[in-house]
Structures are given as C-alpha cells and as structure tokens.
C-alpha cells in the first residue's frame, strides 16, 4: 500500500498542472496498479491531511514542499536501479533522426552565477577542444528563460550540455541494444585513457555517479586537457555482432555534434581493466558534465543535474558559436 501511495505522489509531483483522481487512476493503470477513482480520492484526502498534497477546487491536486521531501526520502530501496531505468526511458523518448539531424535530444543542466559565466566559458573551451565533453552542442539561457521547460532563476545563467544517453538512444533506434554499466573516474595519461580509478554502478545507485564525483571534487579535468588527469566517463556494452555497424553510427553521431567515444574494445575483452561480458563489446564515453567539472576545479560554483530535459536539436548551438 505504501508503494501505491508513493506512486500517487509521483504522478502528482510529475504533473505541471493540478491532476484529478480520474487521471491519476488512469496513469496508475499504465503502471500496472489497479485502483478505482473512489480509492484514489480516499488516498488524496489522506495526503491532504498529512500536508503532502494540496487541493485546488475541482482542478485537482498539486504536491507540497513537504510532499516532495517525503517522496524523495520514501522507499529508498525502490530507488535503487531507478537511474538505470531512467537511462532506458530517456534513450527511448529521445527521437533524434541521425540522417535528417532533427528531433529531440537529452540535456544535462548546469546553473552558473551570471557574474561567473564569461570566465566559465573560457575554462570550458579547453575541455570542448579536447573532446572531453559529450559532443560540441550546447544551450544557453538567461534568467527567466526556459531550457526544456525548466525556468532559469534570477541571477543565474542556464547551460545545457548533451548527455551521453543520447548515444544510447541513437544506437537503440538502429536496433542495437545498449547496457549502461557504470559511471566513473577515468585516468588519462599522455592524452590517452589509461584506466578507471573509481566507479558507481547505474543499477546499484540512487544518484547519478557523475554528479557525485563532480561535487566530491574528485576530477582533474583541467589537468587532463594538458595531458594527464582524471575525467568523468562511463562504460557501455553492446552485442559484439553489432560492433562494425555501431562504429559507423557513432561516427555519424560525432559529425552531428552529439559526441564521440574514447575507446571501443574487442569482443569479450576487458576495457581499461574492466571486465566485459561474453559476446559483448565495451564502449567508453566521456561525461557531458566534464566542462562543468573543470569550472568547479577552478573554484566557480555550479549546480548541475544530469538527464533533466528533452529539447529540440534545432535549439542547440555549437560551443564555438557562444565563446
């Protein structure tokens, strides 16, 4: 029952407008939860009493600040594996057409203090020049403007970078399944990937690994741009039989500014010391938050969140256009 109540809270929280019992019951059914409108109304009244939701006349319910906190803290075990599921969902939802170069792509979003942004651009240039970000395309928004439906707060500048899950989505749309293994810290020596030094499994975490490493000050991206340092990267696996086709597709994705891979392994062989499954091939991809990590290393304060928005590819600019 607690899971069902939290499912109701998730639906209310995920709706931009007030949502009513009929719509909630319909969405619960899509999740495999059978609950009548009458039962939903009963639970909504209880959530109102607990201060977790708020009724808006006949329009429906909205979630309160207390409700968001409760949802964030509840059923932590159920959130293990959520990130992996989110990867799969976003890869499926992005509909970018590689041939037409049109459709939606997935962005990370970082917020900078407006006074810091010009300095940040200069720092990030070296990271983009070395190909340590995920692609070359970005979005910039001033306070009051939106990126993927997210309004940028006063005093801030929004900076959207491509998420590496876009490469998952592109491969998936060419019938190549992708297994996202983990996000980690990749040691670079003489401008070449040497080994993973730290990692967090996507299936075993409730947090995005790259966000954790960035805020833990574990990166040395600026040093890596000069030859040796540690950058954010992730390991994916694809079926070995699709290796040649995948390489061709990934080259096209790179030409569209969506990111290149650092390394593609051999069938069944370890990649940078990490084991790879039988009849599988490992792919190492740089993290989209590496440019932001370089700014954090310089002492520039940021707020970053991965996998936050879908935006039209046509809204993106090449980083070189804004520097």
Secondary structure, DSSP 8 states (H G I E B T S, - for coil): -HHHHHHHHHHHHH-SS-B-HHHHHHHHHHTT----HHHHHHHHHHHHHTTSEEEETTTEEEE-HHHHHHHHHTTHHHHTTHHHHHHHHHHHH---BTTTTBSEEEEEEEEEEGGGHHHHHHHHHHHHHTT-SS-SEEEEE-TT-EETTEE--TTEEEEEEE-THHHHHHHHHTT--EEEEEEEEEEEETTEEEEEEEEEESTT-SS-HHHHHHHTT---HHHHHTT-EEEEEEEEEEEGGGHHHHHHHHHHHHHTTS--EEEE--TT--BTTB---TTEEEEEEE-TTHHHHHHHHHT--EEEEEEEEEEEGGG-EEHHHH-
